[in-house]
Structure formats: C-alpha cells, structure tokens
Amino acid sequence: IFFMLLEDGVKVFGDCALNVSPTAEQLAEIAISSAKTAKKFGIEPRVAFLSYATGDSNKGDLVDKAIQATALAKKLAGEEGFMEPKL
C-alpha cells in the first residue's frame, strides 16, 4: 500500500507489484486492505480496479479477472460492514 501526498490531499494506492499474476481473490483482498488502511487514516476509501478494457470493449482472462475481483471486493466490503460496497 502506498500513500501519496498530492495538492488535494493524501491518496492511498494498493499495488500488486509483489504478486506477478494475482488471482481475483488476491486482488479483492488488496482492495479491501487498502480501503481499511485509508479509513484508519481518516481517508474515505474509493476503490477502483484498472484494466485495459472499458465496460465490454474487450474480452479475455485479464478482463474477466478484474470483473470477478470487483464482485468479490463488493461482497467482502459488505460483509466487513466498514464501508458501502460502491466499487
């Protein structure tokens, strides 16, 4: 997790640089962990998964993984009860 001090405030970024090819489950956990860390520092979490595709503009395993990770993170966020699952 990285903290970046910008002109408009502090941003928290979760990075999977240590995981060469994370699973959807690992991506979801990275997102939830980043959101929890942000919240602990008084930063309202906003989570996004970035991919080379927008909506249904492309298909493939990597796009499917991002879609699965988003669904899992929403579920985990709701179960944790620490944030609205608005990913």
C-alpha positions in Angstrom: 0.0 0.0 0.0 1.3 3.4 -1.0 0.4 6.8 0.4 0.8 9.8 -1.9 0.6 13.3 -0.7 -1.0 15.4 -3.5 -2.2 19.0 -3.6 -5.8 17.9 -3.0 -4.9 15.5 -0.1 -3.5 12.2 0.7 -4.3 9.2 -1.6 -3.8 5.5 -0.8 -2.9 3.1 -3.6 -2.9 -0.7 -3.3 -0.4 -2.2 -5.6 0.1 -5.8 -6.6 3.7 -5.3 -7.6 4.7 -8.2 -5.3 2.2 -10.5 -6.9 3.2 -11.2 -10.5 -0.3 -12.5 -11.5 -2.7 -12.2 -8.6 -5.9 -14.1 -8.6 -9.3 -12.4 -8.4 -9.4 -13.3 -4.8 -6.0 -11.7 -4.1 -7.0 -8.5 -6.0 -10.2 -8.3 -3.9 -8.1 -8.7 -0.7 -5.7 -6.0 -1.8 -8.6 -3.6 -2.5 -10.2 -4.3 0.9 -6.9 -4.0 2.7 -6.2 -0.7 1.0 -9.7 0.6 1.9 -9.3 -0.4 5.5 -5.9 1.3 5.7 -7.3 4.5 4.2 -10.2 4.5 6.7 -7.8 4.1 9.6 -6.0 7.3 8.5 -9.3 9.2 8.1 -9.4 9.0 4.3 -12.7 8.0 2.8 -12.0 4.9 0.7 -12.8 4.9 -3.0 -11.9 1.7 -4.8 -11.3 1.1 -8.5 -9.8 -1.8 -10.5 -8.0 -0.6 -13.6 -7.9 -2.7 -16.8 -7.0 -2.3 -20.4 -10.8 -2.6 -21.3 -13.7 -0.2 -20.6 -17.0 -1.9 -20.0 -17.5 -4.6 -22.6 -15.0 -3.1 -25.0 -12.7 -6.2 -24.8 -12.7 -9.8 -23.7 -10.2 -12.1 -22.1 -8.9 -13.7 -18.9 -7.5 -10.4 -17.5 -10.8 -8.6 -18.1 -12.7 -11.5 -16.5 -10.3 -11.4 -13.5 -11.0 -7.7 -12.9 -14.7 -8.3 -13.1 -14.5 -11.2 -10.7 -12.3 -9.2 -8.3 -14.8 -6.3 -8.3 -17.7 -8.6 -7.5 -15.6 -10.3 -4.7 -14.5 -6.9 -3.2 -18.1 -5.6 -3.2 -19.1 -8.8 -1.3 -16.3 -8.5 1.2 -16.9 -4.8 1.8 -20.5 -5.5 2.6 -19.6 -8.4 4.9 -16.9 -6.4 6.7 -19.5 -3.6 7.3 -16.8 -0.9 7.2 -17.9 0.7 4.0 -20.7 0.9 1.5 -19.9 -1.5 -1.3 -19.8 1.2 -4.0 -16.9 0.0 -6.1 
